[in-house]
Amino acid sequence: MPAKETIRAYYDAFNRQDMEAFFDLLHDEVVHDINQGGRQVGKDAFREFMTHMNRSYRETLTDIVIMSNEDGTRGAAEFVVNGQYLATDEGLPEANGQTYVLPAGAFFEIRDGKVARITNTYNLNDWIAQVGG
């Protein structure tokens, strides 16, 4: 599957909250660079990360624009995160159902039709300001 199709399927599964389809699109040794955070390796680590995120946040991505290189091994996406802060995340402001709209982006490496690396980026200070931090 070319990079654009893989990335589109990844975000479609995310927006449907179809976590099995979402994880099926990940390479077993996926590298996940967390915005302003560390690096995690492996599908199990990514699954734990998403379990935490889905407990604290409800998000839908809109205005998704996907770009890729000619050989389909790299891609990028720009989108808008439309979210609700459900449960307080450690070290962040207290959650009480606040909503937010946040521009964001991601960079991908695609290998064997799977997401082998994803690096997410957004403005954390903007998010904190929106949720009242």
Chimera marker file (.cmm) of the C-alpha trace (Angstrom):
<marker_set name="trace">
<marker id="1" x="0.000" y="0.000" z="0.000" r="1" g="1" b="0" radius="0.5"/>
<marker id="2" x="1.500" y="3.391" z="-0.955" r="1" g="1" b="0" radius="0.5"/>
<marker id="3" x="2.314" y="5.884" z="1.800" r="1" g="1" b="0" radius="0.5"/>
<marker id="4" x="-0.686" y="8.150" z="1.168" r="1" g="1" b="0" radius="0.5"/>
<marker id="5" x="-3.109" y="5.216" z="1.316" r="1" g="1" b="0" radius="0.5"/>
<marker id="6" x="-1.487" y="3.831" z="4.474" r="1" g="1" b="0" radius="0.5"/>
<marker id="7" x="-1.615" y="7.207" z="6.222" r="1" g="1" b="0" radius="0.5"/>
<marker id="8" x="-5.228" y="7.792" z="5.115" r="1" g="1" b="0" radius="0.5"/>
<marker id="9" x="-6.229" y="4.345" z="6.457" r="1" g="1" b="0" radius="0.5"/>
<marker id="10" x="-4.378" y="5.110" z="9.727" r="1" g="1" b="0" radius="0.5"/>
<marker id="11" x="-6.329" y="8.328" z="10.298" r="1" g="1" b="0" radius="0.5"/>
<marker id="12" x="-9.625" y="6.828" z="9.118" r="1" g="1" b="0" radius="0.5"/>
<marker id="13" x="-9.238" y="4.032" z="11.700" r="1" g="1" b="0" radius="0.5"/>
<marker id="14" x="-8.323" y="6.594" z="14.379" r="1" g="1" b="0" radius="0.5"/>
<marker id="15" x="-11.396" y="8.699" z="13.627" r="1" g="1" b="0" radius="0.5"/>
<marker id="16" x="-13.660" y="5.599" z="13.735" r="1" g="1" b="0" radius="0.5"/>
<marker id="17" x="-11.950" y="4.574" z="17.002" r="1" g="1" b="0" radius="0.5"/>
<marker id="18" x="-11.335" y="1.184" z="15.355" r="1" g="1" b="0" radius="0.5"/>
<marker id="19" x="-8.240" y="0.416" z="17.389" r="1" g="1" b="0" radius="0.5"/>
<marker id="20" x="-7.727" y="-3.061" z="15.912" r="1" g="1" b="0" radius="0.5"/>
<marker id="21" x="-7.626" y="-1.667" z="12.354" r="1" g="1" b="0" radius="0.5"/>
<marker id="22" x="-5.425" y="1.166" z="13.653" r="1" g="1" b="0" radius="0.5"/>
<marker id="23" x="-2.897" y="-1.220" z="15.222" r="1" g="1" b="0" radius="0.5"/>
<marker id="24" x="-2.966" y="-3.525" z="12.176" r="1" g="1" b="0" radius="0.5"/>
<marker id="25" x="-1.468" y="-0.633" z="10.203" r="1" g="1" b="0" radius="0.5"/>
<marker id="26" x="1.583" y="-0.467" z="12.487" r="1" g="1" b="0" radius="0.5"/>
<marker id="27" x="4.856" y="-2.273" z="11.834" r="1" g="1" b="0" radius="0.5"/>
<marker id="28" x="5.692" y="-4.586" z="14.764" r="1" g="1" b="0" radius="0.5"/>
<marker id="29" x="8.740" y="-2.459" z="15.632" r="1" g="1" b="0" radius="0.5"/>
<marker id="30" x="7.037" y="0.896" z="15.064" r="1" g="1" b="0" radius="0.5"/>
<marker id="31" x="8.948" y="3.898" z="16.389" r="1" g="1" b="0" radius="0.5"/>
<marker id="32" x="6.718" y="6.535" z="17.993" r="1" g="1" b="0" radius="0.5"/>
<marker id="33" x="8.176" y="9.965" z="18.696" r="1" g="1" b="0" radius="0.5"/>
<marker id="34" x="5.814" y="11.628" z="21.165" r="1" g="1" b="0" radius="0.5"/>
<marker id="35" x="5.273" y="15.382" z="20.866" r="1" g="1" b="0" radius="0.5"/>
<marker id="36" x="7.705" y="17.125" z="23.231" r="1" g="1" b="0" radius="0.5"/>
<marker id="37" x="8.373" y="13.731" z="24.813" r="1" g="1" b="0" radius="0.5"/>
<marker id="38" x="10.331" y="10.563" z="24.406" r="1" g="1" b="0" radius="0.5"/>
<marker id="39" x="10.593" y="7.804" z="21.860" r="1" g="1" b="0" radius="0.5"/>
<marker id="40" x="8.774" y="4.491" z="22.206" r="1" g="1" b="0" radius="0.5"/>
<marker id="41" x="9.494" y="1.392" z="20.152" r="1" g="1" b="0" radius="0.5"/>
<marker id="42" x="7.144" y="-1.470" z="19.380" r="1" g="1" b="0" radius="0.5"/>
<marker id="43" x="3.467" y="-2.052" z="18.833" r="1" g="1" b="0" radius="0.5"/>
<marker id="44" x="2.867" y="-2.970" z="22.502" r="1" g="1" b="0" radius="0.5"/>
<marker id="45" x="4.263" y="0.377" z="23.691" r="1" g="1" b="0" radius="0.5"/>
<marker id="46" x="2.106" y="2.203" z="21.150" r="1" g="1" b="0" radius="0.5"/>
<marker id="47" x="-0.959" y="0.235" z="22.302" r="1" g="1" b="0" radius="0.5"/>
<marker id="48" x="-0.309" y="1.283" z="25.935" r="1" g="1" b="0" radius="0.5"/>
<marker id="49" x="0.131" y="4.900" z="24.838" r="1" g="1" b="0" radius="0.5"/>
<marker id="50" x="-3.171" y="4.874" z="22.939" r="1" g="1" b="0" radius="0.5"/>
<marker id="51" x="-5.018" y="3.228" z="25.850" r="1" g="1" b="0" radius="0.5"/>
<marker id="52" x="-3.858" y="6.103" z="28.058" r="1" g="1" b="0" radius="0.5"/>
<marker id="53" x="-4.728" y="8.725" z="25.433" r="1" g="1" b="0" radius="0.5"/>
<marker id="54" x="-8.205" y="7.309" z="24.799" r="1" g="1" b="0" radius="0.5"/>
<marker id="55" x="-8.914" y="7.383" z="28.542" r="1" g="1" b="0" radius="0.5"/>
<marker id="56" x="-7.877" y="11.054" z="28.870" r="1" g="1" b="0" radius="0.5"/>
<marker id="57" x="-8.939" y="12.481" z="25.499" r="1" g="1" b="0" radius="0.5"/>
<marker id="58" x="-11.654" y="12.066" z="22.871" r="1" g="1" b="0" radius="0.5"/>
<marker id="59" x="-10.359" y="13.360" z="19.545" r="1" g="1" b="0" radius="0.5"/>
<marker id="60" x="-11.403" y="13.549" z="15.917" r="1" g="1" b="0" radius="0.5"/>
<marker id="61" x="-9.091" y="14.773" z="13.180" r="1" g="1" b="0" radius="0.5"/>
<marker id="62" x="-10.374" y="17.010" z="10.382" r="1" g="1" b="0" radius="0.5"/>
<marker id="63" x="-8.938" y="18.938" z="7.427" r="1" g="1" b="0" radius="0.5"/>
<marker id="64" x="-6.382" y="16.164" z="6.880" r="1" g="1" b="0" radius="0.5"/>
<marker id="65" x="-3.858" y="16.826" z="4.109" r="1" g="1" b="0" radius="0.5"/>
<marker id="66" x="-1.453" y="13.989" z="3.299" r="1" g="1" b="0" radius="0.5"/>
<marker id="67" x="1.809" y="14.295" z="1.386" r="1" g="1" b="0" radius="0.5"/>
<marker id="68" x="4.369" y="11.652" z="0.420" r="1" g="1" b="0" radius="0.5"/>
<marker id="69" x="7.650" y="11.207" z="-1.373" r="1" g="1" b="0" radius="0.5"/>
<marker id="70" x="7.810" y="9.572" z="-4.803" r="1" g="1" b="0" radius="0.5"/>
<marker id="71" x="8.823" y="6.096" z="-3.653" r="1" g="1" b="0" radius="0.5"/>
<marker id="72" x="6.154" y="5.936" z="-0.926" r="1" g="1" b="0" radius="0.5"/>
<marker id="73" x="8.538" y="5.395" z="1.995" r="1" g="1" b="0" radius="0.5"/>
<marker id="74" x="7.948" y="8.735" z="3.697" r="1" g="1" b="0" radius="0.5"/>
<marker id="75" x="4.898" y="10.848" z="4.288" r="1" g="1" b="0" radius="0.5"/>
<marker id="76" x="3.521" y="13.720" z="6.278" r="1" g="1" b="0" radius="0.5"/>
<marker id="77" x="0.090" y="14.903" z="7.328" r="1" g="1" b="0" radius="0.5"/>
<marker id="78" x="-1.305" y="18.199" z="8.515" r="1" g="1" b="0" radius="0.5"/>
<marker id="79" x="-4.657" y="18.243" z="10.295" r="1" g="1" b="0" radius="0.5"/>
<marker id="80" x="-6.821" y="19.824" z="12.964" r="1" g="1" b="0" radius="0.5"/>
<marker id="81" x="-7.419" y="17.999" z="16.259" r="1" g="1" b="0" radius="0.5"/>
<marker id="82" x="-10.946" y="18.527" z="17.593" r="1" g="1" b="0" radius="0.5"/>
<marker id="83" x="-10.887" y="17.184" z="21.120" r="1" g="1" b="0" radius="0.5"/>
<marker id="84" x="-12.355" y="16.929" z="24.562" r="1" g="1" b="0" radius="0.5"/>
<marker id="85" x="-10.216" y="16.569" z="27.706" r="1" g="1" b="0" radius="0.5"/>
<marker id="86" x="-11.886" y="13.777" z="29.685" r="1" g="1" b="0" radius="0.5"/>
<marker id="87" x="-9.535" y="12.761" z="32.505" r="1" g="1" b="0" radius="0.5"/>
<marker id="88" x="-6.608" y="14.650" z="34.030" r="1" g="1" b="0" radius="0.5"/>
<marker id="89" x="-3.281" y="13.691" z="32.503" r="1" g="1" b="0" radius="0.5"/>
<marker id="90" x="-0.347" y="13.741" z="34.942" r="1" g="1" b="0" radius="0.5"/>
<marker id="91" x="1.519" y="17.048" z="34.949" r="1" g="1" b="0" radius="0.5"/>
<marker id="92" x="-1.171" y="18.831" z="32.922" r="1" g="1" b="0" radius="0.5"/>
<marker id="93" x="-4.138" y="21.017" z="33.911" r="1" g="1" b="0" radius="0.5"/>
<marker id="94" x="-7.146" y="19.395" z="35.549" r="1" g="1" b="0" radius="0.5"/>
<marker id="95" x="-9.687" y="17.922" z="33.143" r="1" g="1" b="0" radius="0.5"/>
<marker id="96" x="-13.356" y="18.819" z="33.332" r="1" g="1" b="0" radius="0.5"/>
<marker id="97" x="-14.563" y="18.118" z="29.810" r="1" g="1" b="0" radius="0.5"/>
<marker id="98" x="-12.903" y="21.129" z="28.160" r="1" g="1" b="0" radius="0.5"/>
<marker id="99" x="-12.911" y="21.175" z="24.373" r="1" g="1" b="0" radius="0.5"/>
<marker id="100" x="-10.044" y="22.266" z="22.141" r="1" g="1" b="0" radius="0.5"/>
<marker id="101" x="-9.200" y="22.785" z="18.479" r="1" g="1" b="0" radius="0.5"/>
<marker id="102" x="-5.518" y="22.405" z="17.723" r="1" g="1" b="0" radius="0.5"/>
<marker id="103" x="-3.508" y="22.409" z="14.488" r="1" g="1" b="0" radius="0.5"/>
<marker id="104" x="-1.098" y="19.478" z="14.361" r="1" g="1" b="0" radius="0.5"/>
<marker id="105" x="1.080" y="17.439" z="12.069" r="1" g="1" b="0" radius="0.5"/>
<marker id="106" x="2.883" y="14.143" z="11.768" r="1" g="1" b="0" radius="0.5"/>
<marker id="107" x="5.789" y="12.644" z="9.865" r="1" g="1" b="0" radius="0.5"/>
<marker id="108" x="5.779" y="8.999" z="8.787" r="1" g="1" b="0" radius="0.5"/>
<marker id="109" x="8.120" y="6.299" z="7.608" r="1" g="1" b="0" radius="0.5"/>
<marker id="110" x="6.335" y="3.516" z="5.735" r="1" g="1" b="0" radius="0.5"/>
<marker id="111" x="7.817" y="0.018" z="5.403" r="1" g="1" b="0" radius="0.5"/>
<marker id="112" x="6.079" y="-3.019" z="3.905" r="1" g="1" b="0" radius="0.5"/>
<marker id="113" x="2.817" y="-1.056" z="3.735" r="1" g="1" b="0" radius="0.5"/>
<marker id="114" x="2.895" y="-0.400" z="7.491" r="1" g="1" b="0" radius="0.5"/>
<marker id="115" x="3.659" y="2.642" z="9.643" r="1" g="1" b="0" radius="0.5"/>
<marker id="116" x="7.256" y="2.065" z="10.794" r="1" g="1" b="0" radius="0.5"/>
<marker id="117" x="7.734" y="5.502" z="12.379" r="1" g="1" b="0" radius="0.5"/>
<marker id="118" x="5.430" y="8.335" z="13.374" r="1" g="1" b="0" radius="0.5"/>
<marker id="119" x="6.519" y="11.662" z="14.795" r="1" g="1" b="0" radius="0.5"/>
<marker id="120" x="3.665" y="13.865" z="16.041" r="1" g="1" b="0" radius="0.5"/>
<marker id="121" x="3.916" y="17.596" z="16.556" r="1" g="1" b="0" radius="0.5"/>
<marker id="122" x="1.595" y="20.255" z="17.963" r="1" g="1" b="0" radius="0.5"/>
<marker id="123" x="1.866" y="23.334" z="20.164" r="1" g="1" b="0" radius="0.5"/>
<marker id="124" x="1.476" y="22.103" z="23.754" r="1" g="1" b="0" radius="0.5"/>
<marker id="125" x="1.314" y="25.678" z="25.103" r="1" g="1" b="0" radius="0.5"/>
<marker id="126" x="-1.628" y="26.407" z="22.794" r="1" g="1" b="0" radius="0.5"/>
<marker id="127" x="-3.415" y="23.273" z="24.068" r="1" g="1" b="0" radius="0.5"/>
<marker id="128" x="-2.760" y="24.253" z="27.720" r="1" g="1" b="0" radius="0.5"/>
<marker id="129" x="-4.116" y="27.756" z="27.091" r="1" g="1" b="0" radius="0.5"/>
<marker id="130" x="-7.265" y="26.307" z="25.511" r="1" g="1" b="0" radius="0.5"/>
<marker id="131" x="-8.025" y="23.977" z="28.422" r="1" g="1" b="0" radius="0.5"/>
<marker id="132" x="-7.452" y="26.714" z="30.973" r="1" g="1" b="0" radius="0.5"/>
<marker id="133" x="-3.996" y="25.894" z="32.262" r="1" g="1" b="0" radius="0.5"/>
<link id1="1" id2="2" r="1" g="1" b="0" radius="0.2"/>
<link id1="2" id2="3" r="1" g="1" b="0" radius="0.2"/>
<link id1="3" id2="4" r="1" g="1" b="0" radius="0.2"/>
<link id1="4" id2="5" r="1" g="1" b="0" radius="0.2"/>
<link id1="5" id2="6" r="1" g="1" b="0" radius="0.2"/>
<link id1="6" id2="7" r="1" g="1" b="0" radius="0.2"/>
<link id1="7" id2="8" r="1" g="1" b="0" radius="0.2"/>
<link id1="8" id2="9" r="1" g="1" b="0" radius="0.2"/>
<link id1="9" id2="10" r="1" g="1" b="0" radius="0.2"/>
<link id1="10" id2="11" r="1" g="1" b="0" radius="0.2"/>
<link id1="11" id2="12" r="1" g="1" b="0" radius="0.2"/>
<link id1="12" id2="13" r="1" g="1" b="0" radius="0.2"/>
<link id1="13" id2="14" r="1" g="1" b="0" radius="0.2"/>
<link id1="14" id2="15" r="1" g="1" b="0" radius="0.2"/>
<link id1="15" id2="16" r="1" g="1" b="0" radius="0.2"/>
<link id1="16" id2="17" r="1" g="1" b="0" radius="0.2"/>
<link id1="17" id2="18" r="1" g="1" b="0" radius="0.2"/>
<link id1="18" id2="19" r="1" g="1" b="0" radius="0.2"/>
<link id1="19" id2="20" r="1" g="1" b="0" radius="0.2"/>
<link id1="20" id2="21" r="1" g="1" b="0" radius="0.2"/>
<link id1="21" id2="22" r="1" g="1" b="0" radius="0.2"/>
<link id1="22" id2="23" r="1" g="1" b="0" radius="0.2"/>
<link id1="23" id2="24" r="1" g="1" b="0" radius="0.2"/>
<link id1="24" id2="25" r="1" g="1" b="0" radius="0.2"/>
<link id1="25" id2="26" r="1" g="1" b="0" radius="0.2"/>
<link id1="26" id2="27" r="1" g="1" b="0" radius="0.2"/>
<link id1="27" id2="28" r="1" g="1" b="0" radius="0.2"/>
<link id1="28" id2="29" r="1" g="1" b="0" radius="0.2"/>
<link id1="29" id2="30" r="1" g="1" b="0" radius="0.2"/>
<link id1="30" id2="31" r="1" g="1" b="0" radius="0.2"/>
<link id1="31" id2="32" r="1" g="1" b="0" radius="0.2"/>
<link id1="32" id2="33" r="1" g="1" b="0" radius="0.2"/>
<link id1="33" id2="34" r="1" g="1" b="0" radius="0.2"/>
<link id1="34" id2="35" r="1" g="1" b="0" radius="0.2"/>
<link id1="35" id2="36" r="1" g="1" b="0" radius="0.2"/>
<link id1="36" id2="37" r="1" g="1" b="0" radius="0.2"/>
<link id1="37" id2="38" r="1" g="1" b="0" radius="0.2"/>
<link id1="38" id2="39" r="1" g="1" b="0" radius="0.2"/>
<link id1="39" id2="40" r="1" g="1" b="0" radius="0.2"/>
<link id1="40" id2="41" r="1" g="1" b="0" radius="0.2"/>
<link id1="41" id2="42" r="1" g="1" b="0" radius="0.2"/>
<link id1="42" id2="43" r="1" g="1" b="0" radius="0.2"/>
<link id1="43" id2="44" r="1" g="1" b="0" radius="0.2"/>
<link id1="44" id2="45" r="1" g="1" b="0" radius="0.2"/>
<link id1="45" id2="46" r="1" g="1" b="0" radius="0.2"/>
<link id1="46" id2="47" r="1" g="1" b="0" radius="0.2"/>
<link id1="47" id2="48" r="1" g="1" b="0" radius="0.2"/>
<link id1="48" id2="49" r="1" g="1" b="0" radius="0.2"/>
<link id1="49" id2="50" r="1" g="1" b="0" radius="0.2"/>
<link id1="50" id2="51" r="1" g="1" b="0" radius="0.2"/>
<link id1="51" id2="52" r="1" g="1" b="0" radius="0.2"/>
<link id1="52" id2="53" r="1" g="1" b="0" radius="0.2"/>
<link id1="53" id2="54" r="1" g="1" b="0" radius="0.2"/>
<link id1="54" id2="55" r="1" g="1" b="0" radius="0.2"/>
<link id1="55" id2="56" r="1" g="1" b="0" radius="0.2"/>
<link id1="56" id2="57" r="1" g="1" b="0" radius="0.2"/>
<link id1="57" id2="58" r="1" g="1" b="0" radius="0.2"/>
<link id1="58" id2="59" r="1" g="1" b="0" radius="0.2"/>
<link id1="59" id2="60" r="1" g="1" b="0" radius="0.2"/>
<link id1="60" id2="61" r="1" g="1" b="0" radius="0.2"/>
<link id1="61" id2="62" r="1" g="1" b="0" radius="0.2"/>
<link id1="62" id2="63" r="1" g="1" b="0" radius="0.2"/>
<link id1="63" id2="64" r="1" g="1" b="0" radius="0.2"/>
<link id1="64" id2="65" r="1" g="1" b="0" radius="0.2"/>
<link id1="65" id2="66" r="1" g="1" b="0" radius="0.2"/>
<link id1="66" id2="67" r="1" g="1" b="0" radius="0.2"/>
<link id1="67" id2="68" r="1" g="1" b="0" radius="0.2"/>
<link id1="68" id2="69" r="1" g="1" b="0" radius="0.2"/>
<link id1="69" id2="70" r="1" g="1" b="0" radius="0.2"/>
<link id1="70" id2="71" r="1" g="1" b="0" radius="0.2"/>
<link id1="71" id2="72" r="1" g="1" b="0" radius="0.2"/>
<link id1="72" id2="73" r="1" g="1" b="0" radius="0.2"/>
<link id1="73" id2="74" r="1" g="1" b="0" radius="0.2"/>
<link id1="74" id2="75" r="1" g="1" b="0" radius="0.2"/>
<link id1="75" id2="76" r="1" g="1" b="0" radius="0.2"/>
<link id1="76" id2="77" r="1" g="1" b="0" radius="0.2"/>
<link id1="77" id2="78" r="1" g="1" b="0" radius="0.2"/>
<link id1="78" id2="79" r="1" g="1" b="0" radius="0.2"/>
<link id1="79" id2="80" r="1" g="1" b="0" radius="0.2"/>
<link id1="80" id2="81" r="1" g="1" b="0" radius="0.2"/>
<link id1="81" id2="82" r="1" g="1" b="0" radius="0.2"/>
<link id1="82" id2="83" r="1" g="1" b="0" radius="0.2"/>
<link id1="83" id2="84" r="1" g="1" b="0" radius="0.2"/>
<link id1="84" id2="85" r="1" g="1" b="0" radius="0.2"/>
<link id1="85" id2="86" r="1" g="1" b="0" radius="0.2"/>
<link id1="86" id2="87" r="1" g="1" b="0" radius="0.2"/>
<link id1="87" id2="88" r="1" g="1" b="0" radius="0.2"/>
<link id1="88" id2="89" r="1" g="1" b="0" radius="0.2"/>
<link id1="89" id2="90" r="1" g="1" b="0" radius="0.2"/>
<link id1="90" id2="91" r="1" g="1" b="0" radius="0.2"/>
<link id1="91" id2="92" r="1" g="1" b="0" radius="0.2"/>
<link id1="92" id2="93" r="1" g="1" b="0" radius="0.2"/>
<link id1="93" id2="94" r="1" g="1" b="0" radius="0.2"/>
<link id1="94" id2="95" r="1" g="1" b="0" radius="0.2"/>
<link id1="95" id2="96" r="1" g="1" b="0" radius="0.2"/>
<link id1="96" id2="97" r="1" g="1" b="0" radius="0.2"/>
<link id1="97" id2="98" r="1" g="1" b="0" radius="0.2"/>
<link id1="98" id2="99" r="1" g="1" b="0" radius="0.2"/>
<link id1="99" id2="100" r="1" g="1" b="0" radius="0.2"/>
<link id1="100" id2="101" r="1" g="1" b="0" radius="0.2"/>
<link id1="101" id2="102" r="1" g="1" b="0" radius="0.2"/>
<link id1="102" id2="103" r="1" g="1" b="0" radius="0.2"/>
<link id1="103" id2="104" r="1" g="1" b="0" radius="0.2"/>
<link id1="104" id2="105" r="1" g="1" b="0" radius="0.2"/>
<link id1="105" id2="106" r="1" g="1" b="0" radius="0.2"/>
<link id1="106" id2="107" r="1" g="1" b="0" radius="0.2"/>
<link id1="107" id2="108" r="1" g="1" b="0" radius="0.2"/>
<link id1="108" id2="109" r="1" g="1" b="0" radius="0.2"/>
<link id1="109" id2="110" r="1" g="1" b="0" radius="0.2"/>
<link id1="110" id2="111" r="1" g="1" b="0" radius="0.2"/>
<link id1="111" id2="112" r="1" g="1" b="0" radius="0.2"/>
<link id1="112" id2="113" r="1" g="1" b="0" radius="0.2"/>
<link id1="113" id2="114" r="1" g="1" b="0" radius="0.2"/>
<link id1="114" id2="115" r="1" g="1" b="0" radius="0.2"/>
<link id1="115" id2="116" r="1" g="1" b="0" radius="0.2"/>
<link id1="116" id2="117" r="1" g="1" b="0" radius="0.2"/>
<link id1="117" id2="118" r="1" g="1" b="0" radius="0.2"/>
<link id1="118" id2="119" r="1" g="1" b="0" radius="0.2"/>
<link id1="119" id2="120" r="1" g="1" b="0" radius="0.2"/>
<link id1="120" id2="121" r="1" g="1" b="0" radius="0.2"/>
<link id1="121" id2="122" r="1" g="1" b="0" radius="0.2"/>
<link id1="122" id2="123" r="1" g="1" b="0" radius="0.2"/>
<link id1="123" id2="124" r="1" g="1" b="0" radius="0.2"/>
<link id1="124" id2="125" r="1" g="1" b="0" radius="0.2"/>
<link id1="125" id2="126" r="1" g="1" b="0" radius="0.2"/>
<link id1="126" id2="127" r="1" g="1" b="0" radius="0.2"/>
<link id1="127" id2="128" r="1" g="1" b="0" radius="0.2"/>
<link id1="128" id2="129" r="1" g="1" b="0" radius="0.2"/>
<link id1="129" id2="130" r="1" g="1" b="0" radius="0.2"/>
<link id1="130" id2="131" r="1" g="1" b="0" radius="0.2"/>
<link id1="131" id2="132" r="1" g="1" b="0" radius="0.2"/>
<link id1="132" id2="133" r="1" g="1" b="0" radius="0.2"/>
</marker_set>
